[in-house]
Amino acid sequence: MLKIIAHHVPFDLNDRQQRAYWLDKCQQLMASIRDTEGRRMVFNIPRHKSINKRSEYILVGACTDPQELTIIQYRLAGSIAGLQESERVIQSQKAFIQSLLSHIDSRMFTPED
């Protein structure tokens, strides 16, 4: 993909910073491909997991390899677990803040004896 872009947009493929920039743009493009309901349809299989030993993008609706689908499913499950943990941390922080505000309110608005 980078070679195709380098053919149309002049940049040095050997320059790490330029390469990283354009690779990020390619990844954003591939991740933005959605079906009519807005569901993501293209996922990456990393080089070390790919049958071809190259990083590949897989169109889920056209994939017939159960192993590749399992790799994508496993990565998504890990992402979901991470998001759920982040949500728990946020809920805990919100509960702490609410408790703290309640405590402050009770101290400020309680008549002194």
Secondary structure as UniProt FT lines:
FT   HELIX           2..8
FT   TURN            13..14
FT   HELIX           16..31
FT   TURN            36..37
FT   STRAND          42..45
FT   TURN            47..49
FT   TURN            51..52
FT   STRAND          56..59
FT   HELIX           60..62
FT   HELIX           66..108
//
